[in-house]
Amino acid sequence: MATITHSESIYVKASPEALYDLITDLSNMGKWSPICKASWWKEGEGPRAGAWFVGRNETDYDSWETECLVDIAEPGKEFSFLVEGDLIRWGYRFTPTEGGTELTEYWEFLEPGLQYFKDTYGDEAQWHIDRRTKEAIDGIGDTLKAIKASAEEN
């Protein structure tokens, strides 16, 4: 079973470290993402590998919360997490450029996630997989533009 991936990048007039701090302040994500309306660290956690946080997602048709496991937390370099520990990977890479950062957001529907959707939705699984994939792809560009605007207004 192949994974499904997508990534996009944007230039931001901010340092990689400043962007990392902005993104790992989870209270910001609800301002940027078209679907993730809120997120917060589980008690005592913070931006480090092995930490857990909760994300609240909303669409026209549904709302749900997920627990996410941070798997990469390298200040100024990369931050990524796994939805429910192994279903979907979301992440950010910070590449220094002259006068700022190339910020890349990436997303991967992992094999356990695809299998989970097949087990959960049966004959309707592909429809759900396609819908979630489209939402992720459509949302990444909007999220990157919103992060850029927040970073550059400071």
N, CA, C and O atoms as a GROMACS GRO file, in nm:
protein
  616
    1MET      N    1   0.085  -0.117   0.000
    1MET     CA    2   0.000   0.000   0.000
    1MET      C    3   0.090   0.124   0.000
    1MET      O    4   0.171   0.140   0.091
    2ALA      N    5   0.078   0.209  -0.099
    2ALA     CA    6   0.160   0.329  -0.109
    2ALA      C    7   0.103   0.440  -0.022
    2ALA      O    8  -0.018   0.449   0.000
    3THR      N    9   0.192   0.526   0.027
    3THR     CA   10   0.146   0.642   0.102
    3THR      C   11   0.108   0.753   0.004
    3THR      O   12   0.140   0.745  -0.115
    4ILE      N   13   0.041   0.854   0.053
    4ILE     CA   14   0.004   0.970  -0.026
    4ILE      C   15   0.074   1.090   0.037
    4ILE      O   16   0.063   1.111   0.158
    5THR      N   17   0.147   1.168  -0.043
    5THR     CA   18   0.223   1.280   0.012
    5THR      C   19   0.196   1.409  -0.064
    5THR      O   20   0.154   1.408  -0.180
    6HIS      N   21   0.223   1.518   0.003
    6HIS     CA   22   0.213   1.650  -0.060
    6HIS      C   23   0.295   1.748   0.024
    6HIS      O   24   0.301   1.736   0.146
    7SER      N   25   0.359   1.845  -0.043
    7SER     CA   26   0.428   1.952   0.029
    7SER      C   27   0.425   2.079  -0.055
    7SER      O   28   0.413   2.075  -0.178
    8GLU      N   29   0.435   2.190   0.013
    8GLU     CA   30   0.444   2.322  -0.051
    8GLU      C   31   0.536   2.408   0.033
    8GLU      O   32   0.554   2.385   0.153
    9SER      N   33   0.595   2.508  -0.032
    9SER     CA   34   0.687   2.599   0.037
    9SER      C   35   0.650   2.744   0.009
    9SER      O   36   0.583   2.775  -0.089
   10ILE      N   37   0.695   2.831   0.100
   10ILE     CA   38   0.672   2.974   0.086
   10ILE      C   39   0.792   3.046   0.150
   10ILE      O   40   0.848   3.000   0.248
   11TYR      N   41   0.828   3.159   0.093
   11TYR     CA   42   0.934   3.242   0.150
   11TYR      C   43   0.873   3.332   0.257
   11TYR      O   44   0.769   3.395   0.236
   12VAL      N   45   0.939   3.337   0.373
   12VAL     CA   46   0.893   3.420   0.485
   12VAL      C   47   1.009   3.506   0.534
   12VAL      O   48   1.120   3.456   0.555
   13LYS      N   49   0.984   3.634   0.552
   13LYS     CA   50   1.086   3.726   0.605
   13LYS      C   51   1.091   3.712   0.757
   13LYS      O   52   1.046   3.799   0.831
   14ALA      N   53   1.146   3.601   0.802
   14ALA     CA   54   1.165   3.572   0.944
   14ALA      C   55   1.271   3.464   0.954
   14ALA      O   56   1.292   3.387   0.860
   15SER      N   57   1.337   3.458   1.067
   15SER     CA   58   1.441   3.356   1.085
   15SER      C   59   1.378   3.218   1.104
   15SER      O   60   1.263   3.207   1.148
   16PRO      N   61   1.453   3.112   1.072
   16PRO     CA   62   1.402   2.978   1.098
   16PRO      C   63   1.363   2.957   1.244
   16PRO      O   64   1.264   2.890   1.273
   17GLU      N   65   1.442   3.013   1.335
   17GLU     CA   66   1.414   2.996   1.477
   17GLU      C   67   1.285   3.066   1.518
   17GLU      O   68   1.206   3.012   1.596
   18ALA      N   69   1.263   3.187   1.464
   18ALA     CA   70   1.139   3.260   1.496
   18ALA      C   71   1.017   3.186   1.442
   18ALA      O   72   0.915   3.178   1.509
   19LEU      N   73   1.028   3.132   1.321
   19LEU     CA   74   0.916   3.056   1.264
   19LEU      C   75   0.890   2.928   1.342
   19LEU      O   76   0.775   2.891   1.366
   20TYR      N   77   0.996   2.860   1.381
   20TYR     CA   78   0.981   2.738   1.462
   20TYR      C   79   0.904   2.770   1.591
   20TYR      O   80   0.810   2.699   1.627
   21ASP      N   81   0.944   2.878   1.659
   21ASP     CA   82   0.877   2.916   1.784
   21ASP      C   83   0.731   2.951   1.759
   21ASP      O   84   0.644   2.917   1.839
   22LEU      N   85   0.704   3.020   1.649
   22LEU     CA   86   0.566   3.058   1.615
   22LEU      C   87   0.480   2.935   1.592
   22LEU      O   88   0.367   2.926   1.641
   23ILE      N   89   0.532   2.839   1.516
   23ILE     CA   90   0.455   2.718   1.480
   23ILE      C   91   0.439   2.625   1.600
   23ILE      O   92   0.334   2.564   1.615
   24THR      N   93   0.540   2.614   1.684
   24THR     CA   94   0.528   2.523   1.798
   24THR      C   95   0.450   2.584   1.914
   24THR      O   96   0.424   2.516   2.014
   25ASP      N   97   0.412   2.711   1.902
   25ASP     CA   98   0.314   2.770   1.995
   25ASP      C   99   0.177   2.729   1.939
   25ASP      O  100   0.119   2.800   1.857
   26LEU      N  101   0.127   2.616   1.984
   26LEU     CA  102   0.009   2.554   1.924
   26LEU      C  103  -0.116   2.641   1.930
   26LEU      O  104  -0.212   2.615   1.857
   27SER      N  105  -0.118   2.741   2.015
   27SER     CA  106  -0.235   2.828   2.021
   27SER      C  107  -0.254   2.905   1.891
   27SER      O  108  -0.362   2.959   1.866
   28ASN      N  109  -0.152   2.911   1.807
   28ASN     CA  110  -0.161   2.983   1.680
   28ASN      C  111  -0.232   2.905   1.570
   28ASN      O  112  -0.292   2.965   1.481
   29MET      N  113  -0.226   2.773   1.572
   29MET     CA  114  -0.273   2.695   1.459
   29MET      C  115  -0.420   2.721   1.425
   29MET      O  116  -0.458   2.721   1.308
   30GLY      N  117  -0.502   2.744   1.524
   30GLY     CA  118  -0.643   2.771   1.498
   30GLY      C  119  -0.667   2.899   1.419
   30GLY      O  120  -0.772   2.915   1.357
   31LYS      N  121  -0.569   2.991   1.421
   31LYS     CA  122  -0.580   3.115   1.344
   31LYS      C  123  -0.541   3.094   1.198
   31LYS      O  124  -0.582   3.171   1.111
   32TRP      N  125  -0.462   2.991   1.171
   32TRP     CA  126  -0.404   2.973   1.038
   32TRP      C  127  -0.472   2.868   0.953
   32TRP      O  128  -0.492   2.888   0.833
   33SER      N  129  -0.508   2.757   1.013
   33SER     CA  130  -0.556   2.641   0.938
   33SER      C  131  -0.704   2.651   0.904
   33SER      O  132  -0.783   2.694   0.989
   34PRO      N  133  -0.743   2.612   0.783
   34PRO     CA  134  -0.886   2.610   0.751
   34PRO      C  135  -0.963   2.498   0.822
   34PRO      O  136  -1.086   2.504   0.830
   35ILE      N  137  -0.893   2.397   0.874
   35ILE     CA  138  -0.962   2.284   0.938
   35ILE      C  139  -0.927   2.270   1.086
   35ILE      O  140  -1.017   2.250   1.168
   36CYS      N  141  -0.800   2.281   1.122
   36CYS     CA  142  -0.762   2.270   1.263
   36CYS      C  143  -0.799   2.401   1.332
   36CYS      O  144  -0.737   2.504   1.307
   37LYS      N  145  -0.900   2.397   1.416
   37LYS     CA  146  -0.952   2.517   1.479
   37LYS      C  147  -0.889   2.547   1.614
   37LYS      O  148  -0.899   2.660   1.664
   38ALA      N  149  -0.824   2.449   1.674
   38ALA     CA  150  -0.756   2.470   1.802
   38ALA      C  151  -0.662   2.352   1.826
   38ALA      O  152  -0.686   2.241   1.780
   39SER      N  153  -0.555   2.379   1.898
   39SER     CA  154  -0.467   2.271   1.941
   39SER      C  155  -0.396   2.314   2.068
   39SER      O  156  -0.376   2.433   2.093
   40TRP      N  157  -0.360   2.216   2.149
   40TRP     CA  158  -0.298   2.245   2.278
   40TRP      C  159  -0.214   2.126   2.322
   40TRP      O  160  -0.244   2.010   2.291
   41TRP      N  161  -0.108   2.159   2.394
   41TRP     CA  162  -0.021   2.056   2.448
   41TRP      C  163  -0.093   1.982   2.560
   41TRP      O  164  -0.168   2.042   2.637
   42LYS      N  165  -0.071   1.853   2.566
   42LYS     CA  166  -0.123   1.777   2.681
   42LYS      C  167  -0.047   1.826   2.804
   42LYS      O  168   0.064   1.877   2.793
   43GLU      N  169  -0.106   1.810   2.920
   43GLU     CA  170  -0.050   1.864   3.043
   43GLU      C  171   0.097   1.830   3.059
   43GLU      O  172   0.137   1.713   3.053
   44GLY      N  173   0.177   1.934   3.080
   44GLY     CA  174   0.319   1.916   3.104
   44GLY      C  175   0.403   1.895   2.978
   44GLY      O  176   0.525   1.880   2.988
   45GLU      N  177   0.342   1.895   2.862
   45GLU     CA  178   0.415   1.870   2.738
   45GLU      C  179   0.455   2.001   2.672
   45GLU      O  180   0.409   2.108   2.712
   46GLY      N  181   0.540   1.991   2.572
   46GLY     CA  182   0.585   2.106   2.495
   46GLY      C  183   0.653   2.056   2.369
   46GLY      O  184   0.652   1.935   2.343
   47PRO      N  185   0.710   2.144   2.291
   47PRO     CA  186   0.766   2.104   2.162
   47PRO      C  187   0.896   2.025   2.173
   47PRO      O  188   1.006   2.078   2.160
   48ARG      N  189   0.880   1.896   2.198
   48ARG     CA  190   0.995   1.804   2.203
   48ARG      C  191   0.952   1.670   2.147
   48ARG      O  192   0.834   1.634   2.155
   49ALA      N  193   1.046   1.597   2.092
   49ALA     CA  194   1.015   1.464   2.040
   49ALA      C  195   0.960   1.379   2.154
   49ALA      O  196   1.016   1.377   2.264
   50GLY      N  197   0.851   1.308   2.128
   50GLY     CA  198   0.786   1.225   2.229
   50GLY      C  199   0.670   1.294   2.299
   50GLY      O  200   0.594   1.228   2.371
   51ALA      N  201   0.654   1.424   2.280
   51ALA     CA  202   0.544   1.498   2.343
   51ALA      C  203   0.414   1.473   2.267
   51ALA      O  204   0.415   1.442   2.148
   52TRP      N  205   0.302   1.488   2.337
   52TRP     CA  206   0.169   1.472   2.277
   52TRP      C  207   0.091   1.601   2.287
   52TRP      O  208   0.105   1.677   2.383
   53PHE      N  209   0.008   1.626   2.185
   53PHE     CA  210  -0.086   1.737   2.190
   53PHE      C  211  -0.217   1.693   2.127
   53PHE      O  212  -0.226   1.589   2.062
   54VAL      N  213  -0.319   1.776   2.147
   54VAL     CA  214  -0.453   1.749   2.094
   54VAL      C  215  -0.486   1.856   1.991
   54VAL      O  216  -0.455   1.974   2.010
   55GLY      N  217  -0.548   1.814   1.881
   55GLY     CA  218  -0.596   1.907   1.780
   55GLY      C  219  -0.747   1.889   1.761
   55GLY      O  220  -0.797   1.777   1.754
   56ARG      N  221  -0.818   2.002   1.753
   56ARG     CA  222  -0.963   2.000   1.727
   56ARG      C  223  -0.983   2.046   1.583
   56ARG      O  224  -0.940   2.155   1.544
   57ASN      N  225  -1.049   1.961   1.504
   57ASN     CA  226  -1.071   1.987   1.362
   57ASN      C  227  -1.219   2.003   1.333
   57ASN      O  228  -1.304   1.937   1.394
   58GLU      N  229  -1.249   2.092   1.237
   58GLU     CA  230  -1.388   2.115   1.199
   58GLU      C  231  -1.398   2.134   1.049
   58GLU      O  232  -1.316   2.204   0.988
   59THR      N  233  -1.499   2.072   0.990
   59THR     CA  234  -1.533   2.092   0.849
   59THR      C  235  -1.683   2.119   0.842
   59THR      O  236  -1.751   2.125   0.945
   60ASP      N  237  -1.734   2.136   0.722
   60ASP     CA  238  -1.878   2.158   0.704
   60ASP      C  239  -1.959   2.038   0.751
   60ASP      O  240  -2.076   2.053   0.789
   61TYR      N  241  -1.900   1.921   0.747
   61TYR     CA  242  -1.974   1.797   0.768
   61TYR      C  243  -1.939   1.724   0.898
   61TYR      O  244  -2.006   1.628   0.934
   62ASP      N  245  -1.834   1.768   0.969
   62ASP     CA  246  -1.789   1.688   1.083
   62ASP      C  247  -1.698   1.773   1.173
   62ASP      O  248  -1.648   1.877   1.132
   63SER      N  249  -1.679   1.725   1.295
   63SER     CA  250  -1.578   1.780   1.385
   63SER      C  251  -1.520   1.664   1.465
   63SER      O  252  -1.591   1.568   1.496
   64TRP      N  253  -1.392   1.672   1.498
   64TRP     CA  254  -1.327   1.564   1.570
   64TRP      C  255  -1.199   1.615   1.634
   64TRP      O  256  -1.144   1.718   1.595
   65GLU      N  257  -1.153   1.542   1.734
   65GLU     CA  258  -1.026   1.570   1.798
   65GLU      C  259  -0.932   1.453   1.775
   65GLU      O  260  -0.975   1.337   1.768
   66THR      N  261  -0.804   1.485   1.762
   66THR     CA  262  -0.702   1.381   1.748
   66THR      C  263  -0.590   1.408   1.847
   66THR      O  264  -0.564   1.523   1.884
   67GLU      N  265  -0.525   1.302   1.889
   67GLU     CA  266  -0.404   1.316   1.969
   67GLU      C  267  -0.286   1.297   1.874
   67GLU      O  268  -0.287   1.208   1.789
   68CYS      N  269  -0.185   1.382   1.891
   68CYS     CA  270  -0.072   1.382   1.799
   68CYS      C  271   0.058   1.366   1.876
   68CYS      O  272   0.076   1.425   1.983
   69LEU      N  273   0.148   1.286   1.820
   69LEU     CA  274   0.279   1.258   1.880
   69LEU      C  275   0.387   1.331   1.802
   69LEU      O  276   0.401   1.310   1.681
   70VAL      N  277   0.463   1.415   1.869
   70VAL     CA  278   0.575   1.484   1.805
   70VAL      C  279   0.686   1.383   1.780
   70VAL      O  280   0.732   1.316   1.873
   71ASP      N  281   0.728   1.371   1.654
   71ASP     CA  282   0.838   1.279   1.625
   71ASP      C  283   0.968   1.350   1.590
   71ASP      O  284   1.075   1.292   1.604
   72ILE      N  285   0.960   1.475   1.544
   72ILE     CA  286   1.080   1.554   1.518
   72ILE      C  287   1.058   1.693   1.577
   72ILE      O  288   0.958   1.758   1.548
   73ALA      N  289   1.152   1.737   1.659
   73ALA     CA  290   1.146   1.871   1.719
   73ALA      C  291   1.288   1.926   1.723
   73ALA      O  292   1.356   1.919   1.825
   74GLU      N  293   1.330   1.981   1.611
   74GLU     CA  294   1.465   2.038   1.598
   74GLU      C  295   1.450   2.188   1.574
   74GLU      O  296   1.424   2.231   1.462
   75PRO      N  297   1.466   2.270   1.681
   75PRO     CA  298   1.443   2.414   1.668
   75PRO      C  299   1.515   2.475   1.548
   75PRO      O  300   1.635   2.455   1.528
   76GLY      N  301   1.438   2.550   1.470
   76GLY     CA  302   1.493   2.618   1.353
   76GLY      C  303   1.519   2.529   1.234
   76GLY      O  304   1.564   2.577   1.130
   77LYS      N  305   1.490   2.398   1.247
   77LYS     CA  306   1.516   2.305   1.136
   77LYS      C  307   1.392   2.230   1.092
   77LYS      O  308   1.354   2.235   0.975
   78GLU      N  309   1.328   2.160   1.187
   78GLU     CA  310   1.212   2.078   1.149
   78GLU      C  311   1.126   2.048   1.270
   78GLU      O  312   1.175   2.028   1.381
   79PHE      N  313   0.995   2.045   1.245
   79PHE     CA  314   0.897   2.006   1.346
   79PHE      C  315   0.794   1.919   1.276
   79PHE      O  316   0.734   1.963   1.178
   80SER      N  317   0.773   1.796   1.326
   80SER     CA  318   0.669   1.711   1.267
   80SER      C  319   0.601   1.628   1.374
   80SER      O  320   0.655   1.604   1.482
   81PHE      N  321   0.480   1.584   1.339
   81PHE     CA  322   0.402   1.505   1.433
   81PHE      C  323   0.318   1.402   1.358
   81PHE      O  324   0.290   1.416   1.239
   82LEU      N  325   0.279   1.299   1.432
   82LEU     CA  326   0.203   1.187   1.379
   82LEU      C  327   0.064   1.186   1.442
   82LEU      O  328   0.051   1.175   1.564
   83VAL      N  329  -0.039   1.198   1.359
   83VAL     CA  330  -0.176   1.194   1.406
   83VAL      C  331  -0.206   1.055   1.461
   83VAL      O  332  -0.185   0.954   1.393
   84GLU      N  333  -0.254   1.051   1.584
   84GLU     CA  334  -0.283   0.926   1.656
   84GLU      C  335  -0.160   0.834   1.663
   84GLU      O  336  -0.173   0.712   1.677
   85GLY      N  337  -0.042   0.893   1.653
   85GLY     CA  338   0.082   0.818   1.671
   85GLY      C  339   0.137   0.750   1.547
   85GLY      O  340   0.254   0.715   1.544
   86ASP      N  341   0.053   0.730   1.442
   86ASP     CA  342   0.106   0.662   1.323
   86ASP      C  343   0.020   0.673   1.197
   86ASP      O  344   0.051   0.609   1.096
   87LEU      N  345  -0.088   0.752   1.199
   87LEU     CA  346  -0.181   0.752   1.085
   87LEU      C  347  -0.142   0.850   0.974
   87LEU      O  348  -0.138   0.813   0.856
   88ILE      N  349  -0.113   0.972   1.011
   88ILE     CA  350  -0.082   1.078   0.915
   88ILE      C  351   0.031   1.162   0.974
   88ILE      O  352   0.030   1.194   1.093
   89ARG      N  353   0.128   1.198   0.890
   89ARG     CA  354   0.238   1.285   0.935
   89ARG      C  355   0.216   1.425   0.878
   89ARG      O  356   0.191   1.442   0.759
   90TRP      N  357   0.226   1.524   0.966
   90TRP     CA  358   0.229   1.666   0.927
   90TRP      C  359   0.362   1.721   0.973
   90TRP      O  360   0.411   1.683   1.080
   91GLY      N  361   0.421   1.810   0.896
   91GLY     CA  362   0.547   1.866   0.940
   91GLY      C  363   0.583   1.996   0.871
   91GLY      O  364   0.522   2.037   0.773
   92TYR      N  365   0.686   2.059   0.926
   92TYR     CA  366   0.738   2.185   0.877
   92TYR      C  367   0.889   2.176   0.874
   92TYR      O  368   0.952   2.129   0.968
   93ARG      N  369   0.948   2.222   0.762
   93ARG     CA  370   1.093   2.233   0.750
   93ARG      C  371   1.126   2.381   0.732
   93ARG      O  372   1.054   2.455   0.666
   94PHE      N  373   1.236   2.422   0.793
   94PHE     CA  374   1.278   2.561   0.794
   94PHE      C  375   1.416   2.570   0.729
   94PHE      O  376   1.515   2.526   0.788
   95THR      N  377   1.423   2.625   0.609
   95THR     CA  378   1.549   2.635   0.536
   95THR      C  379   1.590   2.782   0.530
   95THR      O  380   1.519   2.864   0.472
   96PRO      N  381   1.706   2.815   0.591
   96PRO     CA  382   1.747   2.956   0.589
   96PRO      C  383   1.774   3.003   0.446
   96PRO      O  384   1.831   2.931   0.364
   97THR      N  385   1.733   3.126   0.418
   97THR     CA  386   1.760   3.190   0.290
   97THR      C  387   1.806   3.332   0.321
   97THR      O  388   1.797   3.378   0.435
   98GLU      N  389   1.855   3.401   0.221
   98GLU     CA  390   1.897   3.538   0.242
   98GLU      C  391   1.776   3.622   0.283
   98GLU      O  392   1.680   3.636   0.207
   99GLY      N  393   1.782   3.677   0.401
   99GLY     CA  394   1.675   3.764   0.448
   99GLY      C  395   1.553   3.693   0.505
   99GLY      O  396   1.454   3.758   0.536
  100GLY      N  397   1.558   3.562   0.521
  100GLY     CA  398   1.442   3.493   0.574
  100GLY      C  399   1.455   3.342   0.573
  100GLY      O  400   1.562   3.286   0.597
  101THR      N  401   1.341   3.276   0.544
  101THR     CA  402   1.332   3.131   0.552
  101THR      C  403   1.241   3.078   0.443
  101THR      O  404   1.137   3.137   0.413
  102GLU      N  405   1.282   2.969   0.384
  102GLU     CA  406   1.188   2.893   0.300
  102GLU      C  407   1.118   2.797   0.395
  102GLU      O  408   1.180   2.704   0.448
  103LEU      N  409   0.990   2.819   0.416
  103LEU     CA  410   0.909   2.736   0.505
  103LEU      C  411   0.835   2.634   0.421
  103LEU      O  412   0.760   2.670   0.330
  104THR      N  413   0.856   2.507   0.452
  104THR     CA  414   0.789   2.398   0.380
  104THR      C  415   0.696   2.326   0.476
  104THR      O  416   0.738   2.284   0.584
  105GLU      N  417   0.571   2.313   0.436
  105GLU     CA  418   0.476   2.230   0.511
  105GLU      C  419   0.457   2.102   0.430
  105GLU      O  420   0.436   2.107   0.309
  106TYR      N  421   0.465   1.988   0.498
  106TYR     CA  422   0.447   1.861   0.429
  106TYR      C  423   0.346   1.774   0.502
  106TYR      O  424   0.322   1.789   0.621
  107TRP      N  425   0.289   1.682   0.426
  107TRP     CA  426   0.181   1.597   0.476
  107TRP      C  427   0.196   1.460   0.411
  107TRP      O  428   0.227   1.450   0.292
  108GLU      N  429   0.173   1.355   0.490
  108GLU     CA  430   0.180   1.219   0.436
  108GLU      C  431   0.074   1.132   0.501
  108GLU      O  432   0.070   1.117   0.623
  109PHE      N  433  -0.011   1.074   0.418
  109PHE     CA  434  -0.110   0.976   0.463
  109PHE      C  435  -0.035   0.843   0.468
  109PHE      O  436  -0.008   0.783   0.364
  110LEU      N  437  -0.001   0.798   0.588
  110LEU     CA  438   0.083   0.679   0.607
  110LEU      C  439   0.004   0.550   0.587
  110LEU      O  440  -0.118   0.550   0.593
  111GLU      N  441   0.075   0.442   0.565
  111GLU     CA  442   0.009   0.312   0.544
  111GLU      C  443  -0.085   0.274   0.656
  111GLU      O  444  -0.197   0.229   0.628
  112PRO      N  445  -0.046   0.289   0.785
  112PRO     CA  446  -0.143   0.256   0.891
  112PRO      C  447  -0.269   0.343   0.884
  112PRO      O  448  -0.378   0.296   0.919
  113GLY      N  449  -0.256   0.467   0.840
  113GLY     CA  450  -0.372   0.554   0.827
  113GLY      C  451  -0.464   0.510   0.716
  113GLY      O  452  -0.586   0.508   0.731
  114LEU      N  453  -0.406   0.473   0.603
  114LEU     CA  454  -0.486   0.423   0.492
  114LEU      C  455  -0.559   0.295   0.532
  114LEU      O  456  -0.676   0.276   0.499
  115GLN      N  457  -0.489   0.208   0.604
  115GLN     CA  458  -0.551   0.084   0.651
  115GLN      C  459  -0.662   0.114   0.752
  115GLN      O  460  -0.767   0.050   0.750
  116TYR      N  461  -0.638   0.210   0.840
  116TYR     CA  462  -0.738   0.250   0.938
  116TYR      C  463  -0.866   0.296   0.868
  116TYR      O  464  -0.976   0.257   0.907
  117PHE      N  465  -0.852   0.377   0.764
  117PHE     CA  466  -0.969   0.425   0.690
  117PHE      C  467  -1.040   0.309   0.621
  117PHE      O  468  -1.163   0.308   0.616
  118LYS      N  469  -0.966   0.213   0.570
  118LYS     CA  470  -1.029   0.097   0.505
  118LYS      C  471  -1.105   0.013   0.608
  118LYS      O  472  -1.216  -0.033   0.582
  119ASP      N  473  -1.043  -0.006   0.724
  119ASP     CA  474  -1.109  -0.083   0.829
  119ASP      C  475  -1.231  -0.009   0.885
  119ASP      O  476  -1.331  -0.072   0.917
  120THR      N  477  -1.223   0.120   0.896
  120THR     CA  478  -1.330   0.201   0.956
  120THR      C  479  -1.447   0.224   0.860
  120THR      O  480  -1.563   0.215   0.900
  121TYR      N  481  -1.415   0.254   0.733
  121TYR     CA  482  -1.518   0.297   0.639
  121TYR      C  483  -1.555   0.193   0.533
  121TYR      O  484  -1.646   0.216   0.454
  122GLY      N  485  -1.486   0.080   0.531
  122GLY     CA  486  -1.522  -0.027   0.438
  122GLY      C  487  -1.529   0.019   0.294
  122GLY      O  488  -1.433   0.075   0.241
  123ASP      N  489  -1.643  -0.005   0.229
  123ASP     CA  490  -1.660   0.028   0.088
  123ASP      C  491  -1.652   0.178   0.060
  123ASP      O  492  -1.627   0.219  -0.053
  124GLU      N  493  -1.671   0.261   0.162
  124GLU     CA  494  -1.665   0.406   0.145
  124GLU      C  495  -1.526   0.463   0.177
  124GLU      O  496  -1.507   0.584   0.175
  125ALA      N  497  -1.430   0.377   0.206
  125ALA     CA  498  -1.298   0.421   0.250
  125ALA      C  499  -1.231   0.513   0.148
  125ALA      O  500  -1.177   0.617   0.185
  126GLN      N  501  -1.233   0.475   0.021
  126GLN     CA  502  -1.161   0.556  -0.078
  126GLN      C  503  -1.219   0.696  -0.088
  126GLN      O  504  -1.145   0.792  -0.107
  127TRP      N  505  -1.349   0.708  -0.076
  127TRP     CA  506  -1.412   0.840  -0.078
  127TRP      C  507  -1.358   0.925   0.038
  127TRP      O  508  -1.324   1.042   0.019
  128HIS      N  509  -1.352   0.867   0.158
  128HIS     CA  510  -1.301   0.938   0.276
  128HIS      C  511  -1.153   0.972   0.260
  128HIS      O  512  -1.110   1.082   0.296
  129ILE      N  513  -1.075   0.879   0.208
  129ILE     CA  514  -0.932   0.904   0.186
  129ILE      C  515  -0.914   1.018   0.086
  129ILE      O  516  -0.834   1.108   0.109
  130ASP      N  517  -0.988   1.014  -0.023
  130ASP     CA  518  -0.979   1.119  -0.125
  130ASP      C  519  -1.019   1.255  -0.068
  130ASP      O  520  -0.955   1.356  -0.096
  131ARG      N  521  -1.125   1.256   0.012
  131ARG     CA  522  -1.172   1.383   0.071
  131ARG      C  523  -1.067   1.440   0.166
  131ARG      O  524  -1.035   1.558   0.159
  132ARG      N  525  -1.014   1.357   0.256
  132ARG     CA  526  -0.912   1.405   0.350
  132ARG      C  527  -0.786   1.451   0.276
  132ARG      O  528  -0.724   1.550   0.315
  133THR      N  529  -0.750   1.380   0.171
  133THR     CA  530  -0.633   1.419   0.091
  133THR      C  531  -0.656   1.556   0.027
  133THR      O  532  -0.568   1.642   0.034
  134LYS      N  533  -0.770   1.576  -0.033
  134LYS     CA  534  -0.802   1.705  -0.096
  134LYS      C  535  -0.802   1.817   0.007
  134LYS      O  536  -0.748   1.925  -0.019
  135GLU      N  537  -0.860   1.793   0.124
  135GLU     CA  538  -0.863   1.895   0.228
  135GLU      C  539  -0.722   1.932   0.273
  135GLU      O  540  -0.692   2.049   0.294
  136ALA      N  541  -0.636   1.832   0.287
  136ALA     CA  542  -0.498   1.858   0.328
  136ALA      C  543  -0.425   1.940   0.221
  136ALA      O  544  -0.360   2.040   0.252
  137ILE      N  545  -0.437   1.897   0.097
  137ILE     CA  546  -0.368   1.967  -0.012
  137ILE      C  547  -0.420   2.109  -0.026
  137ILE      O  548  -0.341   2.202  -0.039
  138ASP      N  549  -0.550   2.126  -0.023
  138ASP     CA  550  -0.608   2.260  -0.034
  138ASP      C  551  -0.569   2.348   0.085
  138ASP      O  552  -0.547   2.468   0.068
  139GLY      N  553  -0.561   2.291   0.202
  139GLY     CA  554  -0.536   2.369   0.322
  139GLY      C  555  -0.391   2.411   0.342
  139GLY      O  556  -0.366   2.512   0.408
  140ILE      N  557  -0.297   2.336   0.288
  140ILE     CA  558  -0.156   2.368   0.312
  140ILE      C  559  -0.121   2.507   0.260
  140ILE      O  560  -0.058   2.585   0.331
  141GLY      N  561  -0.161   2.540   0.139
  141GLY     CA  562  -0.130   2.672   0.084
  141GLY      C  563  -0.190   2.784   0.168
  141GLY      O  564  -0.124   2.885   0.194
  142ASP      N  565  -0.315   2.767   0.210
  142ASP     CA  566  -0.380   2.868   0.294
  142ASP      C  567  -0.308   2.883   0.428
  142ASP      O  568  -0.289   2.994   0.476
  143THR      N  569  -0.269   2.771   0.486
  143THR     CA  570  -0.200   2.774   0.615
  143THR      C  571  -0.065   2.844   0.602
  143THR      O  572  -0.030   2.927   0.686
  144LEU      N  573   0.011   2.812   0.498
  144LEU     CA  574   0.141   2.876   0.478
  144LEU      C  575   0.127   3.028   0.460
  144LEU      O  576   0.206   3.104   0.516
  145LYS      N  577   0.029   3.071   0.384
  145LYS     CA  578   0.007   3.215   0.364
  145LYS      C  579  -0.027   3.283   0.497
  145LYS      O  580   0.019   3.394   0.524
  146ALA      N  581  -0.107   3.217   0.579
  146ALA     CA  582  -0.146   3.274   0.708
  146ALA      C  583  -0.027   3.279   0.804
  146ALA      O  584  -0.012   3.376   0.879
  147ILE      N  585   0.058   3.176   0.803
  147ILE     CA  586   0.178   3.178   0.887
  147ILE      C  587   0.269   3.292   0.844
  147ILE      O  588   0.321   3.367   0.927
  148LYS      N  589   0.288   3.306   0.713
  148LYS     CA  590   0.371   3.415   0.658
  148LYS      C  591   0.319   3.550   0.705
  148LYS      O  592   0.396   3.633   0.752
  149ALA      N  593   0.189   3.572   0.694
  149ALA     CA  594   0.131   3.700   0.736
  149ALA      C  595   0.156   3.725   0.884
  149ALA      O  596   0.192   3.837   0.923
  150SER      N  597   0.136   3.625   0.968
  150SER     CA  598   0.160   3.640   1.113
  150SER      C  599   0.306   3.670   1.141
  150SER      O  600   0.336   3.759   1.221
  151ALA      N  601   0.395   3.599   1.078
  151ALA     CA  602   0.538   3.616   1.104
  151ALA      C  603   0.588   3.752   1.058
  151ALA      O  604   0.671   3.814   1.125
  152GLU      N  605   0.536   3.799   0.946
  152GLU     CA  606   0.586   3.923   0.890
  152GLU      C  607   0.520   4.048   0.948
  152GLU      O  608   0.567   4.159   0.924
  153GLU      N  609   0.413   4.032   1.023
  153GLU     CA  610   0.351   4.149   1.086
  153GLU      C  611   0.424   4.190   1.212
  153GLU      O  612   0.408   4.302   1.259
  154ASN      N  613   0.505   4.099   1.267
  154ASN     CA  614   0.580   4.129   1.390
  154ASN      C  615   0.708   4.205   1.362
  154ASN      O  616   0.782   4.237   1.454
   0.00000   0.00000   0.00000
